[in-house]
């Protein structure tokens, strides 16, 4: 089974020049990463403490971003795939479902 979004993230010109299917996949993965980052934020700040100063806050934010990206790149929580499915036009969605079913076969 293929993992969702395992390739290097697209951004900028590469994203604009990508096919609509690749754009939907990447934007869905990016949205999932943003959502996960928002959920991780309070947890990470309570774990790292608040008395570390400005440098601690910067590194804490970087750590939170990295965790969110890694959690969502390897298949994620499934939110990106659901969003991608909702953004896919109905005709293409039937093709996406049939290819997903055939990928799950041994």
C-alpha positions as CSV (number, residue, x, y, z in Angstrom):
1,X,0.0,0.0,0.0
2,X,1.3,3.5,-0.9
3,X,1.8,6.0,1.9
4,X,0.1,9.3,1.4
5,X,2.4,12.2,0.9
6,X,5.7,10.3,1.4
7,X,7.4,12.3,-1.3
8,X,9.1,15.7,-0.7
9,X,6.4,18.4,-0.1
10,X,5.6,20.6,-3.1
11,X,5.6,24.3,-2.7
12,X,5.6,27.5,-4.8
13,X,6.2,27.1,-8.5
14,X,6.3,23.3,-8.3
15,X,2.9,23.2,-6.7
16,X,1.4,25.6,-9.2
17,X,2.8,23.5,-12.1
18,X,1.6,20.2,-10.7
19,X,-1.4,18.3,-11.9
20,X,-4.7,19.0,-10.2
21,X,-4.6,15.6,-8.5
22,X,-1.1,16.3,-7.1
23,X,-2.2,19.8,-6.0
24,X,-5.2,18.3,-4.1
25,X,-3.0,15.7,-2.5
26,X,-0.3,18.2,-1.4
27,X,-2.8,20.9,-0.2
28,X,-4.7,18.3,1.8
29,X,-1.4,17.0,3.4
30,X,-0.4,20.6,4.2
31,X,-3.8,21.3,5.8
32,X,-3.5,18.2,7.9
33,X,-0.1,19.3,9.1
34,X,-1.4,22.7,10.1
35,X,-4.2,21.2,12.0
36,X,-1.9,18.7,13.8
37,X,0.4,21.6,14.6
38,X,-2.5,23.5,16.2
39,X,-3.4,20.4,18.3
40,X,0.2,19.8,19.3
41,X,1.0,23.4,20.3
42,X,-0.5,23.5,23.8
43,X,0.9,20.0,24.6
44,X,4.4,21.0,23.4
45,X,4.5,24.3,25.3
46,X,3.4,22.5,28.5
47,X,6.1,19.9,28.0
48,X,8.9,22.4,27.3
49,X,7.9,24.8,30.0
50,X,7.4,28.5,29.8
51,X,10.5,29.8,31.6
52,X,13.1,29.0,28.8
53,X,13.0,32.5,27.2
54,X,12.9,33.5,23.6
55,X,15.3,30.9,22.3
56,X,13.3,28.1,24.0
57,X,10.1,29.4,22.4
58,X,11.7,29.5,18.9
59,X,13.1,25.9,19.3
60,X,9.8,24.8,20.8
61,X,7.9,26.1,17.7
62,X,10.4,24.5,15.4
63,X,10.1,21.2,17.2
64,X,6.3,21.4,17.0
65,X,6.4,22.1,13.3
66,X,8.8,19.1,12.7
67,X,6.6,16.8,14.7
68,X,3.5,17.9,12.8
69,X,5.2,17.4,9.5
70,X,6.5,14.0,10.4
71,X,3.2,12.8,11.8
72,X,1.3,13.8,8.7
73,X,3.8,12.8,6.0
74,X,3.9,9.1,6.7
75,X,0.2,8.5,6.1
76,X,-0.9,10.9,8.7
77,X,-4.1,10.6,10.7
78,X,-6.2,10.1,7.6
79,X,-7.6,13.7,7.6
80,X,-5.6,14.6,4.5
81,X,-6.9,11.7,2.5
82,X,-10.5,12.5,3.5
83,X,-10.1,16.1,2.5
84,X,-8.4,15.1,-0.8
85,X,-11.4,12.8,-1.5
86,X,-13.8,15.7,-0.8
87,X,-11.9,18.0,-3.1
88,X,-11.8,15.5,-5.9
89,X,-14.4,15.9,-8.6
90,X,-17.0,13.1,-8.5
91,X,-15.8,11.5,-11.8
92,X,-12.2,11.4,-10.7
93,X,-13.3,10.2,-7.2
94,X,-14.6,7.0,-8.8
95,X,-11.2,6.4,-10.4
96,X,-9.5,7.2,-7.1
97,X,-11.6,4.7,-5.2
98,X,-11.0,1.9,-7.7
99,X,-7.3,2.5,-7.7
100,X,-7.2,2.5,-3.9
101,X,-9.1,-0.8,-3.8
102,X,-6.7,-2.4,-6.3
103,X,-3.7,-1.1,-4.3
104,X,-5.0,-2.9,-1.2
105,X,-5.1,-6.2,-3.0
106,X,-2.2,-8.7,-2.2
